[in-house]
Amino acid sequence: MTAYVRWLRRHIGHAKTPLVYASTIITNRRGAILFQRRADFGDAWWGLPGGLLELGESIADTAIREAREETGLMIYPARLVGLYSSPDFDVTYPNGDQVQQVTACFACQRIGGELRPQDGEILELRYFPSSDLPPMPPWYAAMVADFVANRGQASFQAGSPGMDADPYNRTYDDIRRAVDGPDPLIVVGACAFIRQGDAVLLQRRGDNSRWGLPGGSLEMGERIDQTAVREAREETGVEVEPVRLIGLYSAPRPPTAPAPRDSQIVFAHFECRPVGGAPQADGVETIDARYFALNDLPAEMSDRWRAYIADALLERREAIVR
C-alpha cells in the first residue's frame, strides 16, 4: 500500500474510491509475457507487474518504478495498450478496501536489470506464451487480449460502460468532504475534443469565464470514456461518441491559482464524434458553448487546453502519454 493510499484510507475507510494504476506487459525474446503471482491474493492470483500511482509521479514513472520494485527489471513504457476503468473491473482487497480501478497498461521494452521477485510481495515470476496463459482476473485478461491484437490505437472500451454499478453515486466531491485539511488528492477526469469540420466545440466556464474543452471528474460507476460523454452533454448539450483516446496526462502541474487543496489531475483526452443535440450553455457551469475555427481560438483560454487541442490535431494513431 502506498503512502498516499494509507493517508486516504485513514479518512474514508474501506469505502469504494477510484485509484490510478499502471500495469506493464514485458515480453522475452520469444514473445512470452511476464506474469507475477502476488502474496496478498493467494496462490491462484496471476497478474501483470504494476501498481498504484504515487503523488508527484507521472503514470509512466509508476510503470517504471513498479516494474523495477516487483521484478528487478528496468523497462521503458513504449506504448499505451489501453486505459481500463470499467466498474466490471472493481476490486475488493483482502483487507476490505474497495476500489474502482483506472489502469493504464503499457507495452514495455526491457532495457536492463535481472529478474527477481520482490521480497514479501511477489511469490513467483514466470513468462507465459500468449497461447498458454495462466488464470487471471478479467482486467488483466482484457489488457493481454488488447496487447496481442496489436491494433495500435489505445483501447478504452473494455468492460461495460457502467453508471449503474454504484448505488451511492460517490463522486470526488464526496471524497473531498471526507478528507480534512489541505493535503492534495489524485483526481481522475476526462475531456472531449468535439470537432465539426475545421471547428472545435468549446465551453466558457461559469467560475472563471475562460474557454476550454468540456470535461470534468470521473463519477463512481462509469467508465472513463463515459465521463467525457456525460460532461459534454451536461456542459454543452451535445451528445457525443468517443472514437479515439488522444492522450493521457498525469504529470504533476504547478497550481495555476491559490486554492485550499491542489489536486494532481490524471486526465484522459478523447476525440469524440457529435451524434445529437446542439450547443447550449446550462447557465451555471457553462455560460456559453459554441464551435470555434481551429485557426481562430479565443484568447481567454489556458495553455493547457491549447496544448490538448494541438495534440488532437496531430492525429496520431498511438495515444500520447505525458
C-alpha positions as CSV (number, residue, x, y, z in Angstrom):
1,M,0.0,0.0,0.0
2,T,1.4,3.4,-1.0
3,A,1.8,6.3,1.4
4,Y,-1.0,8.2,-0.5
5,V,-3.4,5.3,-0.1
6,R,-2.6,4.8,3.6
7,W,-3.4,8.5,4.1
8,L,-6.6,8.4,2.0
9,R,-7.9,5.3,3.8
10,R,-7.4,6.9,7.2
11,H,-10.1,9.4,6.1
12,I,-12.5,7.2,4.0
13,G,-12.0,3.8,5.5
14,H,-12.8,0.8,3.2
15,A,-15.3,2.8,1.0
16,K,-15.0,2.4,-2.7
17,T,-12.9,5.1,-4.4
18,P,-11.2,5.5,-7.8
19,L,-7.5,4.8,-7.7
20,V,-5.0,5.1,-10.6
21,Y,-2.7,2.2,-11.5
22,A,-0.1,1.3,-14.1
23,S,0.3,-2.2,-15.5
24,T,3.2,-3.4,-17.6
25,I,3.5,-6.0,-20.4
26,I,7.1,-7.2,-20.6
27,T,8.0,-9.9,-23.1
28,N,11.1,-12.1,-23.5
29,R,12.8,-12.8,-26.8
30,R,10.3,-15.5,-27.7
31,G,7.4,-13.1,-27.1
32,A,6.2,-14.8,-23.9
33,I,4.6,-12.4,-21.4
34,L,5.9,-11.9,-17.8
35,F,3.4,-12.6,-15.1
36,Q,3.7,-12.4,-11.3
37,R,2.0,-14.4,-8.5
38,R,1.1,-12.0,-5.7
39,A,1.4,-12.8,-2.0
40,D,-1.7,-10.9,-0.9
41,F,-4.4,-12.5,-3.1
42,G,-3.5,-16.2,-2.7
43,D,-1.7,-18.8,-4.8
44,A,-4.1,-18.6,-7.8
45,W,-3.6,-14.9,-8.4
46,W,-1.5,-14.3,-11.5
47,G,-1.3,-10.8,-12.9
48,L,0.9,-8.3,-14.7
49,P,3.6,-6.3,-12.9
50,G,2.3,-2.9,-11.8
51,G,0.8,-0.8,-9.0
52,L,-0.5,2.4,-7.8
53,L,0.3,5.9,-8.9
54,E,2.0,7.9,-6.1
55,L,1.6,11.7,-5.7
56,G,4.2,13.6,-7.6
57,E,4.9,11.0,-10.3
58,S,3.5,10.5,-13.8
59,I,1.8,7.3,-14.8
60,A,4.8,6.3,-16.9
61,D,7.0,6.8,-13.9
62,T,4.7,4.5,-12.0
63,A,5.1,1.8,-14.6
64,I,8.9,2.1,-14.4
65,R,9.1,2.1,-10.6
66,E,6.7,-0.8,-10.1
67,A,8.4,-3.0,-12.7
68,R,11.8,-2.3,-11.0
69,E,10.4,-3.0,-7.5
70,E,8.4,-6.1,-8.3
71,T,10.6,-7.8,-11.0
72,G,14.1,-6.2,-10.8
73,L,13.8,-5.2,-14.4
74,M,14.5,-1.8,-15.9
75,I,11.9,-1.0,-18.6
76,Y,10.8,1.7,-21.0
77,P,7.0,2.2,-21.4
78,A,7.0,2.2,-25.2
79,R,3.2,2.2,-26.0
80,L,-0.1,2.7,-24.2
81,V,-2.0,-0.5,-24.8
82,G,-5.1,0.8,-23.2
83,L,-6.9,2.5,-20.3
84,Y,-9.1,0.2,-18.2
85,S,-11.7,1.7,-15.9
86,S,-15.0,-0.2,-16.2
87,P,-16.8,-1.0,-13.0
88,D,-16.6,-4.6,-14.2
89,F,-13.0,-4.4,-13.0
90,D,-13.8,-3.2,-9.5
91,V,-11.7,-5.0,-6.9
92,T,-12.0,-5.6,-3.1
93,Y,-8.7,-6.2,-1.4
94,P,-8.3,-8.9,1.3
95,N,-8.4,-6.1,4.0
96,G,-11.8,-4.9,2.7
97,D,-10.6,-1.9,0.7
98,Q,-12.9,-1.3,-2.3
99,V,-11.5,0.3,-5.5
100,Q,-12.7,1.3,-8.9
101,Q,-9.5,0.8,-10.9
102,V,-8.4,3.2,-13.5
103,T,-5.4,1.4,-15.0
104,A,-3.0,2.4,-17.8
105,C,-1.4,-0.6,-19.4
106,F,1.9,-0.2,-21.2
107,A,3.7,-2.4,-23.7
108,C,7.3,-2.2,-22.4
109,Q,10.8,-2.7,-23.6
110,R,13.3,-4.3,-21.3
111,I,16.4,-2.2,-21.0
112,G,18.3,-3.8,-18.1
113,G,18.2,-5.4,-14.7
114,E,18.0,-9.0,-13.5
115,L,14.7,-10.9,-13.0
116,R,14.0,-11.4,-9.3
117,P,10.7,-11.3,-7.3
118,Q,10.1,-8.6,-4.7
119,D,10.6,-10.0,-1.2
120,G,7.3,-10.3,0.7
121,E,5.0,-9.1,-2.1
122,I,5.7,-11.4,-5.2
123,L,5.8,-15.1,-4.8
124,E,6.8,-16.0,-8.3
125,L,7.7,-14.5,-11.7
126,R,7.2,-16.5,-14.8
127,Y,6.9,-16.0,-18.6
128,F,3.9,-17.5,-20.3
129,P,3.3,-17.7,-24.1
130,S,0.1,-16.0,-25.2
131,S,-1.2,-19.4,-26.3
132,D,-1.0,-20.8,-22.8
133,L,-1.8,-18.1,-20.3
134,P,-2.4,-18.6,-16.6
135,P,-5.8,-17.9,-14.9
136,M,-6.1,-14.2,-14.2
137,P,-8.7,-11.5,-13.2
138,P,-10.8,-10.0,-16.1
139,W,-8.9,-6.7,-16.3
140,Y,-5.6,-8.4,-16.9
141,A,-7.3,-10.7,-19.5
142,A,-8.6,-7.6,-21.3
143,M,-5.1,-6.0,-21.3
144,V,-3.4,-9.1,-22.7
145,A,-6.1,-9.5,-25.3
146,D,-5.6,-5.9,-26.5
147,F,-1.8,-6.3,-26.5
148,V,-2.0,-9.5,-28.6
149,A,-4.4,-7.8,-31.0
150,N,-1.8,-5.1,-31.6
151,R,-4.3,-2.6,-33.0
152,G,-2.1,0.5,-32.5
153,Q,-4.8,2.7,-31.1
154,A,-5.1,2.6,-27.3
155,S,-8.1,0.6,-26.0
156,F,-10.6,2.3,-23.7
157,Q,-13.9,0.4,-24.0
158,A,-13.0,-2.9,-22.3
159,G,-15.8,-3.9,-19.9
160,S,-19.3,-2.4,-19.6
161,P,-19.7,1.4,-19.7
162,G,-21.3,1.3,-16.2
163,M,-23.2,4.0,-14.5
164,D,-25.4,1.5,-12.5
165,A,-22.6,-0.1,-10.6
166,D,-22.5,2.4,-7.6
167,P,-25.9,2.9,-5.9
168,Y,-24.5,5.8,-3.9
169,N,-23.0,7.6,-6.9
170,R,-20.0,8.6,-4.9
171,T,-18.1,11.5,-6.5
172,Y,-14.8,13.3,-5.9
173,D,-16.8,16.0,-4.1
174,D,-17.8,13.4,-1.5
175,I,-14.2,12.3,-1.1
176,R,-13.1,15.9,-0.7
177,R,-15.6,16.5,2.0
178,A,-14.4,13.4,3.8
179,V,-10.8,14.4,3.7
180,D,-10.0,17.3,6.1
181,G,-7.1,19.7,5.5
182,P,-5.1,21.0,2.5
183,D,-3.5,17.7,1.5
184,P,-3.6,17.0,-2.2
185,L,-5.8,14.4,-3.9
186,I,-5.2,12.4,-7.1
187,V,-8.3,13.1,-9.2
188,V,-9.3,11.3,-12.4
189,G,-11.2,13.0,-15.2
190,A,-11.8,13.2,-18.9
191,C,-12.4,15.8,-21.6
192,A,-13.9,15.7,-25.1
193,F,-12.4,17.1,-28.3
194,I,-15.5,17.5,-30.4
195,R,-14.7,18.5,-34.0
196,Q,-17.1,19.6,-36.7
197,G,-15.1,20.2,-39.9
198,D,-12.4,22.8,-39.1
199,A,-14.1,23.9,-35.9
200,V,-13.9,22.6,-32.3
201,L,-16.6,22.8,-29.6
202,L,-15.6,24.9,-26.6
203,Q,-17.4,25.8,-23.3
204,R,-17.0,29.0,-21.4
205,R,-16.8,28.2,-17.7
206,G,-19.1,29.9,-15.2
207,D,-16.4,30.0,-12.5
208,N,-13.6,31.8,-14.4
209,S,-15.2,32.9,-17.7
210,R,-12.4,31.1,-19.6
211,W,-12.9,28.9,-22.6
212,G,-11.8,25.2,-22.7
213,L,-12.8,21.7,-23.8
214,P,-15.8,20.2,-22.0
215,G,-14.7,17.8,-19.3
216,G,-14.7,17.0,-15.6
217,S,-14.1,14.4,-12.9
218,L,-15.0,10.7,-13.2
219,E,-18.1,9.6,-11.2
220,M,-18.0,6.3,-9.5
221,G,-19.6,3.5,-11.6
222,E,-18.8,5.0,-15.0
223,R,-16.1,4.0,-17.4
224,I,-13.7,6.9,-18.1
225,D,-14.9,7.5,-21.8
226,Q,-18.4,7.9,-20.4
227,T,-17.1,10.7,-18.2
228,A,-16.3,12.6,-21.5
229,V,-19.8,11.7,-22.8
230,R,-21.6,12.9,-19.7
231,E,-19.6,16.1,-19.3
232,A,-20.1,17.0,-22.9
233,R,-23.9,16.5,-22.5
234,E,-24.1,18.4,-19.2
235,E,-21.9,21.3,-20.2
236,T,-22.7,21.8,-23.9
237,G,-25.9,20.0,-24.6
238,V,-24.2,17.9,-27.3
239,E,-24.3,14.1,-27.4
240,V,-21.1,12.5,-28.4
241,E,-19.5,9.2,-29.1
242,P,-15.8,8.7,-28.2
243,V,-13.8,7.3,-31.1
244,R,-10.1,7.7,-30.0
245,L,-8.0,8.2,-26.9
246,I,-5.8,11.1,-27.9
247,G,-3.8,11.3,-24.7
248,L,-3.4,10.5,-21.1
249,Y,-2.0,13.3,-19.0
250,S,-0.8,12.7,-15.4
251,A,2.4,14.6,-14.8
252,P,2.0,16.9,-11.8
253,R,1.4,20.6,-12.8
254,P,2.1,23.7,-10.8
255,P,-1.1,25.2,-9.4
256,T,-2.5,28.0,-11.6
257,A,-4.1,29.8,-8.7
258,P,-4.2,29.7,-4.9
259,A,-6.6,27.0,-3.6
260,P,-7.3,25.2,-0.4
261,R,-6.3,22.0,-1.9
262,D,-4.2,21.4,-5.0
263,S,-5.1,18.1,-6.8
264,Q,-2.9,16.1,-9.1
265,I,-5.1,15.5,-12.1
266,V,-5.0,12.4,-14.3
267,F,-6.9,13.3,-17.4
268,A,-8.0,11.2,-20.4
269,H,-8.4,13.2,-23.6
270,F,-10.9,11.7,-26.1
271,E,-11.7,12.6,-29.7
272,C,-15.5,12.5,-29.9
273,R,-18.0,12.5,-32.7
274,P,-21.1,14.6,-32.3
275,V,-24.2,12.4,-32.6
276,G,-27.0,14.6,-31.4
277,G,-28.0,17.8,-29.6
278,A,-26.9,21.3,-30.2
279,P,-24.5,23.7,-28.3
280,Q,-26.4,25.2,-25.3
281,A,-25.0,26.5,-22.1
282,D,-26.5,25.3,-18.8
283,G,-26.1,28.8,-17.3
284,V,-24.2,27.5,-14.3
285,E,-21.1,25.5,-15.0
286,T,-21.2,26.8,-18.6
287,I,-22.1,30.3,-19.6
288,D,-21.5,29.8,-23.3
289,A,-20.9,26.9,-25.7
290,R,-20.0,27.2,-29.3
291,Y,-17.8,26.0,-32.1
292,F,-14.6,27.9,-32.9
293,A,-12.5,27.7,-36.0
294,L,-9.3,25.8,-35.2
295,N,-7.2,28.7,-36.6
296,D,-9.1,31.3,-34.6
297,L,-9.4,30.1,-31.0
298,P,-10.5,32.5,-28.3
299,A,-7.8,34.5,-26.4
300,E,-9.3,33.6,-23.0
301,M,-8.1,30.0,-22.9
302,S,-5.3,28.5,-20.9
303,D,-2.1,27.0,-22.4
304,R,-3.3,23.6,-21.1
305,W,-6.3,23.5,-23.4
306,R,-4.3,24.8,-26.3
307,A,-1.8,22.0,-25.8
308,Y,-4.6,19.4,-25.7
309,I,-6.1,20.7,-29.0
310,A,-2.6,20.7,-30.6
311,D,-2.2,17.1,-29.5
312,A,-5.6,16.2,-31.1
313,L,-4.6,17.8,-34.4
314,L,-1.5,15.6,-34.6
315,E,-4.0,12.7,-35.4
316,R,-1.5,10.2,-34.0
317,R,-2.6,6.6,-34.1
318,E,-1.0,5.8,-30.7
319,A,-2.1,7.7,-27.6
320,I,0.2,10.5,-26.2
321,V,1.3,9.9,-22.6
322,R,2.6,12.8,-20.6
